[in-house]
Amino acid sequence: MKLVNIHRRVVLLLMFLTGFQLAGQAQVWTLDQCLETARANNKNLQISRNNILIGEQKQEEVKANLMPKVNFSADYKYFIDLPYQLLPAAVFGGPEGQFKEAQFGVPHNINASLQLSMPLYSPQLRGAKEMTQIAGKVNQLQYQKTEEQLFFDVSNLYYNAQILASQAAFLDSNLINATRLLNTMQLLHEQLMVKGTDVDKVQLQVTQLSTQQALVASKYEQLMNALKFAMGVAITEKIEVNSDIEYQDEMTYNPLSTLNFRLAKTRNQLLTSELNTLKKTLRPSVALFASYGYTGFGYDQQPNAFLDFYPVSLVGVKLNYPLFDKTVGRKINQKQFELTNNQLQMNLIADQNVMQVENTQLQRFTTQNYVEATLAQIELAQSIYDQTVLQQKQGVATLTDVLLADNSLREAQQTYISAVVDYLKADLELKKLTGNILK
């Protein structure tokens, strides 16, 4: 690619001239290595994976509600005062309307039983099972969205670090040129061929370049710390980005369904399932229940004390049929409005994506051409600077001409860096908008 070759020549030449090295003996990591490390170690991604596992457990929980349940229960009661019951006096030949209190039972009561319950027909539980399955799909898409955003952030940090590395290389080259010019001006000043103010102007330029160099180095370290944090590696890890920026001219991305649209579509399915489940709550449900156990009665107040146990067992079917419940109707209305909003949101996402893709493609095309133009400007500005320095040594050009040529060179370099930043951002955004950032 033309753009790739030009950029490589510029960066390699600068690195050869300046011995550019930002991180000592740090290991150079490619973007792919950074992305794979982030995929394995990033904590937000690990949280998303755990959310998927939580969703799977919820699905199993709903399935378990459709299975039989068996419980064991036991209790012991000692009645200090036996409970009273009122007996009609007419039972014993007394007058109607009169009652006689009587105590029944024995002080000691023991109960132990096994209870079985099992839903035979429950549309609500069936609906809940479907909802958890769709919610599991939402968790999967949320994981992919987190991964997509992580790839976007790591790529953006990596590109910015590459830009700073290129900027540092330019500054190193400029500082070498300014230092050479300063040595020449000092020599000419000793020979009384230039004024002291001319030396001071060049000295000021050297100082400014040194300050900018330190500032870029500090920004680079901060950016690398942010990159290591996003990757999930220790801040003390010594790594360095590949300063060779890769361009791909006329790279096209096949438009895929974006995660935002797929999430909205899956939420539409979830809302539809929730609506159907709400409607099913108005249907009857049938459950089977059974119990088997023993009841013990004990008496210890007289010489003929005893403790006897008697079996108790039952089996039955329970029907639950809601006859009147206005709250369900209100919830159904709310869910229908949510579905309408969700459909509008899907349409909005689709329309917005088309507009953003069109604008980003135009921006990438424009910045790509601008990068090529600025690279040519750098070569021309460098040639003008070298010629002006030579003319100044021959007495044809003034120091002001040299400083102006140097400023033009630095402006061209800064314009190039800004153009590269815009291009990389546009390309990265286009990958995201077309659903290709994870590829």
C-alpha positions in Angstrom: 0.0 0.0 0.0 1.3 3.4 -0.9 0.3 5.0 2.4 1.8 2.2 4.4 5.2 2.4 2.6 5.5 6.1 3.0 4.7 6.0 6.7 7.1 3.2 7.3 9.9 5.1 5.6 9.3 8.2 7.7 9.1 6.4 11.0 12.0 4.1 10.3 14.2 7.0 9.2 13.4 9.0 12.3 14.1 6.0 14.5 17.4 5.4 12.8 18.4 9.0 13.1 17.4 9.4 16.7 17.7 6.0 18.3 14.1 6.4 19.4 13.2 4.1 22.3 10.5 5.0 24.8 10.6 2.1 27.2 14.2 0.9 27.3 14.2 -2.9 26.9 10.4 -3.2 27.1 8.8 -5.9 25.0 7.0 -4.8 21.9 3.4 -5.9 21.8 1.2 -6.0 18.7 -2.4 -4.9 18.8 -3.6 -8.5 18.4 -1.5 -9.5 21.5 -3.1 -6.6 23.5 -6.6 -7.6 22.4 -6.1 -11.3 23.3 -4.6 -10.4 26.7 -7.5 -8.0 27.4 -10.0 -10.8 26.4 -8.4 -13.1 28.9 -7.7 -10.7 31.8 -10.1 -7.8 31.7 -12.2 -7.8 34.9 -15.3 -6.3 33.2 -15.3 -9.1 30.7 -14.9 -11.6 33.6 -18.0 -10.1 35.3 -19.9 -10.5 32.0 -18.9 -14.2 31.8 -20.1 -14.7 35.4 -23.4 -13.0 34.5 -23.8 -15.7 31.7 -23.2 -18.4 34.3 -25.7 -16.8 36.7 -28.3 -16.7 33.8 -27.7 -20.4 33.2 -28.3 -21.2 36.9 -31.5 -19.2 36.8 -32.7 -21.4 33.8 -31.9 -24.5 35.9 -33.8 -23.0 38.8 -36.9 -22.5 36.7 -36.7 -26.0 35.3 -36.5 -27.3 38.9 -39.8 -25.6 39.7 -41.4 -28.0 37.2 -40.0 -31.1 39.0 -41.6 -32.8 42.1 -40.7 -31.4 45.5 -40.4 -33.6 48.6 -40.3 -32.1 52.1 -40.0 -33.6 55.5 -41.5 -31.9 58.6 -41.8 -32.8 62.2 -43.0 -31.1 65.3 -43.6 -31.8 69.0 -46.1 -30.0 71.2 -46.6 -30.2 74.9 -49.9 -28.7 76.1 -49.6 -27.3 79.6 -53.4 -26.5 79.3 -55.3 -28.7 77.0 -57.4 -26.8 74.4 -61.1 -26.4 75.2 -64.1 -27.2 73.0 -67.7 -26.2 73.5 -70.2 -29.1 73.3 -74.0 -28.6 72.8 -75.8 -29.5 76.0 -78.6 -31.0 73.9 -76.2 -33.9 73.1 -76.4 -35.0 76.7 -80.2 -34.3 77.0 -79.8 -30.7 78.1 -81.7 -27.6 76.8 -81.1 -26.3 73.3 -78.8 -23.3 72.9 -76.6 -24.1 75.9 -73.1 -25.4 75.8 -70.6 -27.1 78.1 -66.9 -26.7 77.9 -64.7 -29.8 77.7 -61.0 -30.4 77.2 -59.9 -32.9 74.6 -56.6 -34.5 73.8 -53.5 -35.5 75.6 -50.5 -33.3 76.7 -47.9 -34.8 74.3 -48.4 -34.4 70.5 -45.8 -35.5 67.9 -46.2 -35.1 64.1 -43.8 -36.3 61.4 -44.6 -36.5 57.7 -43.3 -36.4 54.1 -45.0 -34.0 51.7 -44.9 -34.3 48.0 -45.9 -31.5 45.6 -45.8 -31.4 41.8 -47.2 -29.0 39.2 -49.3 -30.9 36.7 -50.3 -27.9 34.6 -48.8 -24.5 35.2 -48.7 -22.0 32.2 -46.9 -19.5 34.4 -44.0 -21.7 35.1 -43.8 -22.7 31.4 -43.7 -19.0 30.5 -41.0 -18.3 33.1 -38.9 -21.1 31.5 -39.1 -19.4 28.1 -38.3 -16.0 29.6 -35.1 -17.2 31.3 -34.0 -18.8 28.1 -34.4 -15.5 26.2 -32.7 -13.7 29.2 -29.7 -16.0 28.7 -29.5 -14.8 25.1 -29.5 -11.2 26.4 -26.6 -12.1 28.7 -24.7 -13.5 25.8 -25.2 -10.4 23.7 -24.3 -8.2 26.7 -21.0 -10.1 27.0 -20.3 -9.5 23.3 -21.2 -5.8 23.7 -18.7 -5.6 26.7 -16.1 -7.4 24.6 -16.8 -5.1 21.6 -16.4 -2.0 23.8 -13.2 -3.4 25.3 -11.7 -4.0 21.9 -12.7 -0.5 20.9 -11.1 1.0 24.0 -7.9 -1.1 23.8 -7.5 -0.3 20.0 -8.1 3.4 20.6 -5.5 3.5 23.4 -3.0 1.5 21.3 -3.4 3.8 18.3 -3.0 6.9 20.5 0.2 5.4 21.9 1.5 4.8 18.4 0.7 8.4 17.6 2.6 9.6 20.6 5.5 7.4 19.6 5.6 9.0 16.2 5.3 12.4 17.7 8.2 11.7 20.0 10.3 10.5 17.0 9.5 13.8 15.2 10.5 15.7 18.3 13.8 13.8 18.7 14.6 14.6 15.0 13.7 18.2 15.5 15.8 18.5 18.6 18.8 17.0 16.8 18.4 19.6 14.0 18.0 22.4 16.6 21.0 21.3 18.6 23.2 21.2 15.4 22.0 24.7 14.6 22.7 25.9 18.1 26.3 24.6 17.9 26.8 26.3 14.5 25.4 29.6 15.9 27.6 29.4 18.9 30.6 28.9 16.7 29.6 31.8 14.5 29.1 34.0 17.6 32.6 33.2 18.8 33.8 34.4 15.4 31.7 37.6 15.8 29.7 36.7 12.7 26.3 36.6 14.4 24.7 38.5 17.4 24.2 37.0 20.8 20.4 37.4 20.4 20.5 35.0 17.4 22.1 32.3 19.7 19.5 33.0 22.3 16.7 32.5 19.8 18.0 29.1 18.8 18.7 28.2 22.5 15.0 29.0 23.2 13.9 26.7 20.5 16.1 23.9 21.9 14.6 24.4 25.3 11.0 24.4 24.0 11.6 21.2 22.1 13.1 19.6 25.2 10.1 20.6 27.2 7.7 19.2 24.6 9.8 16.0 24.5 9.3 15.5 28.3 5.6 16.3 28.0 5.1 13.7 25.2 7.1 11.1 27.2 4.9 11.7 30.3 1.7 11.4 28.2 3.0 8.2 26.7 3.6 6.7 30.1 0.1 7.7 31.3 -1.4 6.2 28.1 0.5 2.9 28.5 -0.7 2.7 32.1 -4.3 3.1 30.9 -3.7 0.4 28.2 -2.2 -2.0 30.7 -5.2 -1.4 33.0 -7.6 -2.2 30.2 -5.6 -5.3 29.3 -5.7 -6.5 32.9 -1.9 -6.7 33.4 0.2 -5.2 36.1 1.1 -1.5 35.8 4.8 -2.5 36.4 4.8 -4.7 33.3 7.3 -3.3 30.8 5.6 -3.2 27.4 5.9 -1.0 24.3 3.6 -0.5 21.3 4.6 -1.2 17.8 5.4 2.3 16.4 4.8 1.1 12.8 1.2 2.2 12.2 -0.7 -0.2 9.8 -2.9 1.4 7.2 -5.2 -0.5 4.8 -6.2 1.6 1.8 -9.7 1.2 0.5 -10.6 -1.4 3.2 -14.2 -2.3 3.1 -16.2 -3.9 5.9 -19.2 -6.1 5.2 -22.1 -4.6 7.2 -23.3 -6.9 9.9 -26.1 -6.6 12.4 -24.8 -4.4 15.2 -25.0 -5.6 18.8 -27.2 -2.7 19.7 -29.8 -3.8 17.2 -29.5 -7.5 18.1 -29.9 -6.6 21.8 -33.0 -4.5 21.1 -34.4 -7.4 19.0 -33.8 -9.9 21.7 -35.3 -7.6 24.3 -38.3 -7.5 22.0 -38.6 -11.3 22.3 -38.2 -11.0 26.1 -41.0 -8.4 26.3 -43.2 -10.6 24.1 -42.6 -13.6 26.4 -43.3 -11.5 29.5 -46.5 -10.3 27.9 -47.6 -13.9 27.1 -46.7 -15.0 30.6 -48.8 -12.2 32.1 -51.7 -13.4 30.0 -51.2 -17.0 31.2 -51.5 -15.9 34.8 -55.3 -15.7 34.1 -55.3 -19.4 33.2 -55.9 -22.1 35.8 -53.1 -24.1 37.2 -53.3 -27.7 38.6 -50.9 -29.2 41.1 -50.7 -32.7 42.8 -49.9 -33.0 46.5 -49.5 -35.9 48.8 -48.5 -36.5 52.4 -47.6 -39.5 54.5 -46.7 -39.5 58.2 -47.4 -40.4 61.8 -49.1 -38.6 64.6 -48.2 -39.5 68.2 -50.2 -38.9 71.3 -48.7 -39.3 74.8 -50.1 -39.2 78.3 -48.0 -39.3 81.5 -50.3 -38.0 84.2 -51.6 -41.4 85.5 -50.2 -44.8 86.1 -51.6 -46.0 82.8 -49.3 -43.7 80.8 -48.9 -44.3 77.1 -47.4 -43.0 73.8 -49.1 -44.2 70.7 -48.5 -43.4 67.0 -51.1 -43.5 64.2 -50.5 -43.2 60.5 -51.8 -40.2 58.6 -51.7 -40.2 54.7 -53.5 -38.2 52.0 -53.3 -37.5 48.3 -55.1 -34.7 46.4 -55.2 -32.3 43.5 -55.2 -28.5 43.9 -56.8 -26.2 41.3 -56.1 -22.5 41.3 -58.2 -20.3 39.0 -58.0 -16.5 39.3 -61.5 -15.1 38.8 -60.9 -11.4 39.2 -57.5 -9.6 39.2 -57.4 -6.0 37.7 -53.7 -5.6 38.4 -52.8 -8.2 35.7 -54.8 -6.2 33.1 -52.8 -3.1 34.0 -49.5 -4.9 33.8 -50.5 -6.3 30.4 -51.2 -2.7 29.1 -47.9 -1.5 30.4 -46.0 -4.4 28.7 -47.8 -3.6 25.4 -46.5 0.0 25.6 -43.0 -1.3 26.4 -43.2 -3.4 23.2 -44.2 -0.4 21.2 -41.3 1.6 22.5 -39.0 -1.3 21.8 -40.1 -1.5 18.2 -39.5 2.3 17.8 -36.1 1.9 19.4 -35.1 -0.8 16.9 -36.2 1.4 14.0 -34.3 4.3 15.5 -31.1 2.2 15.9 -31.3 1.0 12.3 -31.8 4.5 10.9 -29.1 6.0 13.1 -26.6 3.3 12.1 -27.2 3.9 8.4 -26.5 7.6 8.9 -23.4 7.0 11.1 -21.9 4.5 8.7 -22.3 6.9 5.8 -20.8 9.8 7.7 -17.9 7.7 9.0 -17.1 6.3 5.6 -16.9 9.8 4.2 -14.7 11.0 7.1 -12.3 8.0 6.7 -12.0 8.7 3.0 -11.3 12.4 3.6 -8.8 11.8 6.3 -7.0 9.0 4.4 -6.4 11.5 1.5 -5.3 14.1 4.0 -2.8 11.8 5.6 -1.2 11.2 2.2 -1.1 14.9 1.5 0.5 15.7 4.9 3.2 13.1 4.4 4.2 14.8 1.2 4.2 18.2 3.0 6.6 16.8 5.6 9.0 15.6 2.9 8.8 19.0 1.2 9.2 21.0 4.5 12.2 18.8 5.5 13.8 19.5 2.1 13.2 23.3 2.5 14.6 23.3 6.0 17.8 21.4 4.9 18.3 23.9 2.0 17.7 26.9 4.2 20.2 25.7 6.8 22.8 25.2 4.0 22.0 28.7 2.6 22.3 30.2 6.1 25.8 28.7 6.4 26.7 30.2 3.0 25.4 33.6 4.2 22.5 33.6 1.7 19.7 33.0 4.2 19.1 34.6 7.6 18.5 33.0 10.9 14.9 34.1 10.7 14.6 32.1 7.5 15.9 29.0 9.2 13.5 29.4 12.1 10.6 29.9 9.8 11.5 26.8 7.9 11.8 24.9 11.1 8.4 26.1 12.2 6.9 25.0 8.9 8.4 21.6 9.3 7.0 21.2 12.8 3.6 22.4 11.7 3.6 19.8 8.9 4.5 17.1 11.4 1.7 18.2 13.8 -0.8 18.3 10.9 0.2 14.8 9.9 -0.2 13.5 13.4 -3.7 15.1 13.7 -4.7 13.6 10.4 -3.5 10.1 11.4 -5.5 10.4 14.7 -8.6 11.3 12.7 -8.1 8.5 10.2 -7.6 5.8 12.9 -10.6 7.0 14.9 -12.8 7.0 11.8 -11.6 3.5 10.8 -12.1 2.1 14.3 -15.6 3.7 14.5 -16.5 2.2 11.1 -15.5 -1.3 12.3 -17.8 -0.8 15.3 -20.7 0.5 13.3 -20.6 -2.3 10.8 -20.2 -5.0 13.5 -16.7 -6.0 12.5 -14.6 -4.8 15.5 -14.4 -8.3 17.0 -13.1 -9.8 13.8 
